[in-house]
Amino acid sequence: MGQINTREIILFNGTAASTSTGPDINVIQGWQAAIIVVNVTSITGTLDLYIQNKIGQPVTADAPPGPPTGTGIYDDLCHFTQISATGTRVMRVLSMPNVPTANATTVTTADYAIAQSSLAAGALRVGPIGGIWRAAYTIGTGPCTFSVTAQLIPFST
């Protein structure tokens, strides 16, 4: 049983033989942190796992204030270090602004280019937790049986 008021969601649960993505999952906005867990129960090659956030894109006919109706793009929230053996890996994500350099009064390099399945291994982004998430994975040699869950931690009251 999870902590009071946490929400646990499954982002992927099954066997994959090739590179693909899981379904879009609506993660309600307003979480302080997420504990993302990948559990690999069978693997013959390698698994690169990304958790991505969907960002809507407008088409010409869309007008402010929205919503955008075009095909969404996906941005990596985190990328687990490449997995080549069975076991469980954990990544903890916090909702916070970019951290400024020592003694800085402003945050620099706060913008970045979209990274779709290209964020460095073992890396994650900081920022709001929520929106539309999905698991994206690259299988080096298949098949691979694994699950991905996220435990969402609320802001304390």
N, C-alpha and C positions, 0 to 999 in steps of 0.2 A: 504494500500500500504506500502511495506517495505522500509527500508532505501535504498538510491541509491547504486546499485551494490550488494545488498544482494541477496541471493538465498533462496527461501523457498521450502521445499520438504515435501511430506507426507510419513511417514514411516509406518503408519498403519491407516486404517479407516474402521471400521466395528464392527461386533459382534462376540465374541468368547465365546465358552462354555467350553473350556478346555485349557490346557497348549499347547502352540505352538509358532511359530515364523512367522513374516511377511516376505516378500520377501527381497532379497538382493537389496540394492539401492546403485548405484555408486555415492559417494559424492566426487566430484573433490577435489584434494589436494589444500592446500594453503589458508585456512581460519584462521582468527585470533580467532574467537569465534563462538559458536553456542548457540542459545537459544532453548531449547527443551521443548515442551509443550505437556502435555497429558490432554485431555478433556474427562472426563467420563460423559456420558449422562444417562446411566442406569447400575445399578450394584445390584446384590443380595447377593454377598459374598465379596471376596477380590481379588485384582489385584496386583501382583508384576510385575513391568515393568522394563526391562533392555534394554539399547541400546548397541548393540555389534558391534565390528569391526572384519571383517573377515581377517584372516592371511593365506596366501597360504602355502601349504606344498608340498615338492617335493616327487616324486616317484623315485625308483631306476634308471629308464631310464633318468631322468632329469639331465642335465649338466649345469654348470655355463656358462653364466650368467643368465640362467633361460629362461622363467618364470616357476615357479612350476606348475605342472599339477595335483597334488594329491588333495584329498579332503581337503578343507580348515577347519581351526578351528576358533572358535569365542571367542573373549576376551571382557569382559564387559568394556564398556566405562563409563557407569553410571548405577545406580540402584535407582529408585525413592523409597521413603518411601512407605510402603504398603498402598494401597488405598482401602477404604471401603465405600465411599460415593460419590455421584455425585459431580462434580466440576472440576476445572482446577488447575493443578500443573505445576510449571515451574522449570527447572534446567538450569543453565548457565554454560557452559563449556568454558575454555580458553585454547588456544594453548600456552604452555610455558614449559620450562624444569622443572624437579622436583625441588622443592624449598629446598635449603640446610638449615640445622639447623643454629641457630643464629651464626653469625660470621664465619661460615665454609667456606672454600675455595673450597671444593669439595662436590659433591652430593653423599650421601650414600644411600644405599638400593634402587638403581635405577632399579634393576631387580626384577622381581616378577614372581610367578607361574601364568599361565593362569587361569582366573576365568570365567568360562562359566556358567552364571546364578547363581553365588555364591558370587559376590561382596556384601559387607555389604550394607544394606538399607540406603539410603540417601548419598551414597558415589559416587565419580567420580574419574577418572584418569585424569592427566594432560599430555599433549603431543600434537603431531600434530593432526590437525583436517582434516579428509578426509579418503579416501579409500572406502571399501565396508562396509556399515552399514546395520543393520536390527534391528527391534524391536523383543524382545523375552519376552514372558509373561507367568505367572503362574496364573491361575484362581482358587481361593479357592473353590468357588461355582459359577456355571454359571447360566445364561449367563451374559456377560458384554459387553456393547456397548461403544466404546471409539475410539478416534483418537489420533495420535501422529504426530506432525509436528516439523520440525527443521528450524529455520531461521539461515542461515550461514552468518556471518559478515566478510567482507574482511579486510585484513590488510590495514591500512590507508596509503595514499600516500603522 
